[in-house]
């Protein structure tokens, strides 16, 4: 008997999450941020990016060796994780560090209101006819 794969709860990609990723990778080479940004934005958070490292390198305009090195560093640091392998090709998704940041990002509904509406007293009172 086979069981369906456990699906992660869908988390939104927010500006706060992008800011957290930027600050978390500030001491890493710039290529790491570009590669991680691609993985975080190419598909919904937590899903596998079904592109090879070579395809990603072309998309973010990096050399394939630099992209491979960035992916290895990001996996070691928990920003990416292996999703599955097909032959010699490995596919990745965002790792636990990104998912933790996403879970900490405030939901849109909890953001403070930008404006409020109030009515002036007496303006909307019933008029005698």
C-alpha positions as CSV (number, residue, x, y, z in Angstrom):
1,X,0.0,0.0,0.0
2,X,1.3,3.5,-0.8
3,X,0.5,6.6,1.1
4,X,0.1,10.0,-0.5
5,X,3.0,12.3,0.0
6,X,2.6,14.7,2.9
7,X,1.9,18.1,1.6
8,X,3.2,21.1,3.4
9,X,0.8,23.8,4.4
10,X,0.8,26.6,1.8
11,X,2.6,29.7,3.1
12,X,2.5,33.1,1.4
13,X,5.5,34.7,-0.1
14,X,5.6,38.1,1.6
15,X,7.8,41.2,1.6
16,X,8.8,40.3,5.1
17,X,10.0,36.9,4.0
18,X,12.0,38.4,1.2
19,X,13.5,40.8,3.7
20,X,14.4,37.9,6.0
21,X,16.0,36.0,3.2
22,X,18.0,39.1,2.2
23,X,19.3,39.6,5.8
24,X,19.9,35.9,6.3
25,X,22.1,35.7,3.3
26,X,23.8,39.1,3.7
27,X,27.2,37.5,4.4
28,X,27.0,34.9,1.6
29,X,28.2,35.5,-2.0
30,X,25.7,37.4,-4.2
31,X,25.2,34.4,-6.3
32,X,23.7,32.6,-3.3
33,X,21.0,35.2,-2.9
34,X,20.1,35.1,-6.6
35,X,19.8,31.3,-6.6
36,X,17.8,31.3,-3.4
37,X,15.5,34.1,-4.7
38,X,14.8,32.0,-7.8
39,X,13.9,28.9,-5.7
40,X,11.7,31.0,-3.4
41,X,9.8,32.7,-6.2
42,X,9.7,30.1,-9.1
43,X,7.0,27.9,-7.5
44,X,4.7,28.2,-4.4
45,X,6.8,27.9,-1.2
46,X,7.6,24.3,-0.3
47,X,7.1,22.9,-3.8
48,X,9.9,21.4,-5.8
49,X,11.5,23.5,-8.5
50,X,11.6,21.2,-11.5
51,X,14.5,22.9,-13.3
52,X,18.1,21.7,-13.5
53,X,20.9,23.7,-12.1
54,X,22.0,24.5,-15.7
55,X,18.6,25.9,-16.5
56,X,18.6,28.0,-13.3
57,X,22.1,29.2,-14.1
58,X,20.9,30.5,-17.5
59,X,17.8,32.2,-16.0
60,X,19.7,34.0,-13.3
61,X,22.7,34.7,-15.6
62,X,25.3,32.8,-13.6
63,X,27.8,30.1,-14.8
64,X,26.7,26.5,-14.1
65,X,29.7,25.9,-11.8
66,X,28.9,29.0,-9.7
67,X,25.3,28.0,-9.5
68,X,26.2,24.5,-8.4
69,X,28.5,25.9,-5.6
70,X,25.7,28.2,-4.5
71,X,23.2,25.3,-4.3
72,X,25.6,23.2,-2.3
73,X,26.2,26.1,0.2
74,X,22.5,26.8,0.5
75,X,21.7,23.1,1.2
76,X,24.5,23.0,3.9
77,X,23.0,26.1,5.5
78,X,19.4,24.9,5.4
79,X,18.1,27.4,2.9
80,X,17.5,24.6,0.3
81,X,16.8,20.9,0.7
82,X,16.9,18.0,-1.7
83,X,13.4,17.1,-2.9
84,X,14.3,14.1,-5.1
85,X,16.7,12.7,-7.6
86,X,16.2,11.4,-11.1
87,X,19.3,9.6,-12.2
88,X,22.2,12.1,-11.7
89,X,19.9,15.1,-11.6
90,X,18.9,16.5,-8.2
91,X,15.8,18.7,-7.7
92,X,15.5,21.1,-4.8
93,X,12.9,23.1,-2.9
94,X,13.3,25.8,-0.2
95,X,14.6,24.4,3.0
96,X,13.6,24.7,6.6
97,X,15.2,28.1,7.2
98,X,12.9,29.7,4.5
99,X,9.9,27.8,5.7
100,X,10.5,29.0,9.3
101,X,10.8,32.6,8.1
102,X,7.6,32.2,6.1
103,X,5.7,30.9,9.1
104,X,6.9,33.8,11.2
105,X,5.8,36.4,8.5
106,X,2.6,38.2,9.6
107,X,-0.5,37.3,7.7
108,X,-2.0,40.1,5.6
109,X,-5.1,40.1,7.8
110,X,-3.1,41.0,10.9
111,X,-1.5,44.1,9.3
112,X,-2.7,47.3,10.9
113,X,-5.2,49.3,8.9
114,X,-3.8,52.0,6.6
115,X,-6.8,54.2,7.0
116,X,-10.0,54.3,9.0
117,X,-13.4,55.8,8.3
118,X,-15.3,57.8,10.8
119,X,-18.5,59.7,10.5
120,X,-19.1,63.3,11.7
121,X,-21.9,63.5,14.3
122,X,-25.0,65.3,13.1
123,X,-24.3,65.0,9.4
124,X,-26.2,61.7,9.0
125,X,-29.0,62.3,11.5
126,X,-32.5,61.8,10.3
127,X,-34.1,64.9,8.9
128,X,-37.7,65.9,9.7
129,X,-39.9,65.8,6.7
